[in-house]
Amino acid sequence: MTVHQNSSLPEESFTDTVRRLAGAQKPPAKGSPAYSRFVNRKIGRVIAAAAYQVGLTPNKVTFISAGFSAAAIAAIALAQPHWWVGILIAIGLLVGYAFDSADGQLARLRGGGTPAGEWLDHVVDSIKTTALHLAVLIGWYRHYDVTDVRLLLIPIGFTLVASVFFFVQILTDQLRRAHPDRAPAPADTSTSATLRSILVIPTDYGVLCGIFVLFAWQSIFAISYALLLIGTALFLCAALPKWYREIRNFRD
């Protein structure tokens, strides 16, 4: 995200920056998945504070995120699925995800983001969302023993579900921002909110990144990947009517 800010380095310490960012943290969205809520946001906070200390802009952090994600996605499509390759892929995707969380937090540290920065962030995320599953499709075709071509329908289906899920989430969020008086309240820290975060784990991008440690073992990875697809598709089917009813009540 692009911001207009003096280029001089901050006078506060790294610890003070982390503390200040924690105090200014936006509440998590209602039903945010567990890894994204409890792990990735905290890692992103540390990265944002470090980036702030060395004078990086949010856009630079976005491009760093894109670089890690692109390298990992390319490896999914092109590299032989050895055990160590799967670990490197998972690490690359998770690091990219952490930097993706950091760019918005860095923008808040620097006084707020811009529409251009938000646009760039969403463009990178949209490319990543589809490219990852298409890379799985290519990787399976190139390196897996696909005796039944119908197996390739799994990453194709995940591409469709992930694309729809991403677009609907972004659009719903934009409409909620345009109608704040009718938007749902932010999530709380109660037991019920924590339980919701656990229940929606199949939709968690961090969990999707993590299962690539299994990439070298075709059957185990394919089953894990298919289960995440089923969980995400079921959640989307349940959420779409709810979101539609919510949006239908918005009035200018």
C-alpha positions as CSV (number, residue, x, y, z in Angstrom):
1,M,0.0,0.0,0.0
2,T,1.4,3.4,-0.9
3,V,1.5,6.1,1.7
4,H,2.9,9.7,1.7
5,Q,5.4,9.9,4.6
6,N,8.7,11.6,5.5
7,S,11.5,9.2,4.5
8,S,13.5,9.8,7.8
9,L,13.8,6.7,10.0
10,P,11.7,6.6,13.2
11,E,13.2,7.6,16.6
12,E,11.3,5.0,18.6
13,S,12.7,1.6,19.3
14,F,11.6,-1.6,17.5
15,T,9.9,-2.8,20.8
16,D,8.0,0.5,21.0
17,T,6.9,0.2,17.4
18,V,5.6,-3.4,18.0
19,R,3.8,-2.2,21.1
20,R,2.3,0.8,19.3
21,L,1.1,-1.3,16.5
22,A,-0.4,-3.9,18.8
23,G,-2.4,-1.1,20.5
24,A,-3.6,0.2,17.1
25,Q,-4.5,-3.2,15.7
26,K,-7.8,-3.5,13.9
27,P,-10.1,-6.2,15.5
28,P,-10.1,-9.4,13.5
29,A,-13.0,-10.0,11.1
30,K,-15.8,-12.1,12.6
31,G,-15.0,-15.8,12.0
32,S,-11.4,-15.2,10.9
33,P,-9.6,-18.5,10.5
34,A,-7.4,-19.6,13.4
35,Y,-3.9,-19.5,11.7
36,S,-4.6,-16.1,10.1
37,R,-6.0,-14.7,13.3
38,F,-3.7,-16.0,16.0
39,V,-0.4,-16.6,14.2
40,N,-0.1,-14.7,10.9
41,R,-1.3,-11.4,12.2
42,K,1.3,-11.5,15.0
43,I,4.1,-12.5,12.6
44,G,3.0,-9.7,10.3
45,R,3.1,-7.2,13.1
46,V,6.7,-8.0,13.8
47,I,7.6,-7.8,10.1
48,A,5.7,-4.5,9.8
49,A,7.6,-3.0,12.8
50,A,10.9,-4.1,11.4
51,A,10.0,-2.7,8.0
52,Y,9.0,0.6,9.6
53,Q,12.3,0.7,11.4
54,V,14.4,0.4,8.2
55,G,12.2,2.7,6.2
56,L,10.4,0.3,3.8
57,T,7.2,1.4,2.3
58,P,4.0,-0.8,2.3
59,N,4.3,-1.2,-1.5
60,K,7.8,-2.7,-1.1
61,V,6.5,-5.1,1.5
62,T,3.7,-6.1,-0.9
63,F,6.3,-6.9,-3.6
64,I,8.4,-8.9,-1.1
65,S,5.3,-10.9,-0.3
66,A,4.7,-11.4,-4.0
67,G,8.3,-12.5,-4.5
68,F,8.2,-15.3,-1.9
69,S,4.7,-16.4,-3.1
70,A,5.8,-16.5,-6.7
71,A,8.9,-18.5,-6.1
72,A,6.9,-21.1,-4.1
73,I,4.1,-21.3,-6.7
74,A,6.7,-21.8,-9.5
75,A,8.2,-24.6,-7.5
76,I,4.8,-26.3,-7.1
77,A,4.5,-26.3,-10.9
78,L,8.0,-27.1,-11.9
79,A,10.0,-28.8,-9.2
80,Q,10.2,-32.5,-8.6
81,P,8.1,-33.2,-5.4
82,H,10.9,-34.3,-3.1
83,W,10.2,-34.0,0.7
84,W,12.6,-31.0,1.1
85,V,10.9,-29.3,-1.9
86,G,7.6,-29.5,-0.1
87,I,9.1,-27.9,3.0
88,L,10.6,-25.1,1.0
89,I,7.3,-24.5,-0.8
90,A,5.4,-24.3,2.5
91,I,8.0,-21.9,4.0
92,G,7.9,-19.7,0.9
93,L,4.1,-19.5,0.9
94,L,3.9,-18.9,4.7
95,V,6.6,-16.2,4.5
96,G,4.8,-14.5,1.6
97,Y,1.5,-14.7,3.6
98,A,3.2,-13.1,6.7
99,F,4.5,-10.2,4.5
100,D,1.0,-9.9,3.0
101,S,-0.3,-9.3,6.5
102,A,2.5,-6.8,7.2
103,D,1.9,-4.3,4.4
104,G,-1.5,-3.1,5.8
105,Q,-0.1,-2.9,9.3
106,L,2.9,-0.9,8.1
107,A,0.5,1.5,6.3
108,R,-1.2,2.1,9.6
109,L,2.1,2.8,11.3
110,R,2.9,5.4,8.6
111,G,-0.4,7.2,8.9
112,G,-2.7,5.2,6.6
113,G,-2.8,3.7,3.2
114,T,-4.0,4.9,-0.2
115,P,-6.5,3.5,-2.7
116,A,-3.7,2.7,-5.0
117,G,-1.9,0.7,-2.4
118,E,-5.0,-1.2,-1.5
119,W,-5.6,-1.9,-5.2
120,L,-2.1,-3.2,-5.6
121,D,-2.5,-5.5,-2.6
122,H,-5.7,-6.9,-3.9
123,V,-4.2,-7.4,-7.4
124,V,-1.3,-9.4,-6.0
125,D,-3.7,-11.5,-3.8
126,S,-6.0,-12.2,-6.7
127,I,-3.1,-13.4,-8.9
128,K,-1.8,-15.6,-6.0
129,T,-5.2,-17.0,-5.3
130,T,-5.6,-18.5,-8.8
131,A,-2.0,-19.1,-9.7
132,L,-1.4,-21.4,-6.7
133,H,-4.2,-23.9,-7.7
134,L,-3.2,-23.7,-11.3
135,A,0.3,-24.5,-10.3
136,V,-1.0,-27.6,-8.4
137,L,-2.8,-28.6,-11.6
138,I,0.4,-28.3,-13.6
139,G,2.5,-30.0,-10.9
140,W,0.1,-33.0,-10.7
141,Y,0.1,-33.4,-14.4
142,R,3.9,-33.2,-14.7
143,H,5.0,-35.2,-11.7
144,Y,2.2,-37.2,-10.2
145,D,1.1,-40.7,-11.4
146,V,-2.3,-39.6,-12.5
147,T,-4.0,-42.8,-13.6
148,D,-7.4,-41.1,-13.6
149,V,-7.5,-37.7,-15.3
150,R,-10.5,-36.9,-13.2
151,L,-8.1,-36.3,-10.3
152,L,-7.1,-33.1,-12.2
153,L,-10.6,-31.8,-11.6
154,I,-9.7,-31.2,-7.9
155,P,-7.3,-28.3,-8.5
156,I,-9.5,-27.0,-11.3
157,G,-12.4,-27.0,-8.9
158,F,-10.3,-25.4,-6.2
159,T,-9.3,-22.6,-8.6
160,L,-13.0,-21.8,-9.2
161,V,-14.0,-22.0,-5.5
162,A,-11.0,-19.9,-4.3
163,S,-11.6,-17.2,-7.0
164,V,-15.2,-16.9,-6.1
165,F,-14.4,-16.9,-2.4
166,F,-11.8,-14.2,-2.8
167,F,-13.9,-11.9,-4.9
168,V,-17.0,-12.2,-2.7
169,Q,-15.0,-11.5,0.4
170,I,-13.4,-8.4,-1.1
171,L,-16.8,-7.1,-2.5
172,T,-18.6,-7.8,0.8
173,D,-16.0,-6.0,2.7
174,Q,-16.1,-3.0,0.4
175,L,-19.9,-2.8,0.7
176,R,-19.7,-3.1,4.5
177,R,-17.3,-0.2,4.6
178,A,-19.7,1.9,2.5
179,H,-22.5,1.1,4.9
180,P,-20.8,1.0,8.4
181,D,-24.1,1.6,10.2
182,R,-25.4,-1.8,9.0
183,A,-22.2,-3.8,9.0
184,P,-21.8,-6.6,11.6
185,A,-19.8,-5.8,14.7
186,P,-16.1,-6.8,14.8
187,A,-15.2,-10.2,16.3
188,D,-14.7,-10.4,20.0
189,T,-12.2,-12.5,21.9
190,S,-14.8,-14.7,23.5
191,T,-14.8,-18.5,23.5
192,S,-17.5,-18.5,20.7
193,A,-15.3,-16.3,18.5
194,T,-12.3,-18.6,19.0
195,L,-14.5,-21.6,18.2
196,R,-15.6,-20.0,15.0
197,S,-12.0,-19.5,14.0
198,I,-11.3,-23.1,14.6
199,L,-14.4,-24.3,12.7
200,V,-13.4,-22.3,9.5
201,I,-9.9,-23.7,9.4
202,P,-10.6,-25.4,6.0
203,T,-10.8,-21.9,4.5
204,D,-7.5,-20.8,6.2
205,Y,-4.9,-19.8,3.6
206,G,-2.2,-20.6,6.2
207,V,-3.4,-24.2,6.5
208,L,-3.4,-24.5,2.7
209,C,0.2,-23.3,2.7
210,G,1.1,-25.7,5.5
211,I,-0.1,-28.9,3.7
212,F,2.6,-28.5,1.0
213,V,5.0,-30.2,3.4
214,L,3.1,-33.3,2.2
215,F,3.7,-32.5,-1.4
216,A,6.1,-35.4,-2.0
217,W,3.5,-37.9,-0.9
218,Q,1.0,-38.0,-3.7
219,S,-1.9,-39.8,-1.9
220,I,-1.6,-38.0,1.4
221,F,-1.3,-34.5,-0.2
222,A,-4.1,-35.2,-2.7
223,I,-6.5,-36.3,0.1
224,S,-5.5,-33.3,2.3
225,Y,-5.9,-30.9,-0.6
226,A,-9.3,-32.4,-1.6
227,L,-10.6,-32.1,2.0
228,L,-9.7,-28.4,2.1
229,L,-11.5,-27.9,-1.2
230,I,-14.6,-29.6,0.2
231,G,-14.5,-27.6,3.4
232,T,-14.0,-24.3,1.6
233,A,-16.8,-25.1,-0.9
234,L,-19.2,-26.1,1.9
235,F,-18.4,-22.9,3.8
236,L,-18.9,-20.8,0.7
237,C,-22.2,-22.4,0.0
238,A,-23.4,-21.7,3.5
239,A,-22.0,-18.2,3.6
240,L,-23.3,-16.9,0.3
241,P,-27.0,-16.8,1.3
242,K,-26.1,-15.2,4.6
243,W,-23.9,-12.5,3.0
244,Y,-26.6,-11.9,0.4
245,R,-29.3,-11.3,3.1
246,E,-26.9,-8.9,4.8
247,I,-26.1,-6.9,1.7
248,R,-29.8,-6.8,0.7
249,N,-30.4,-4.7,3.8
250,F,-27.9,-2.1,2.8
251,R,-29.5,1.2,1.7
252,D,-28.0,4.5,0.6
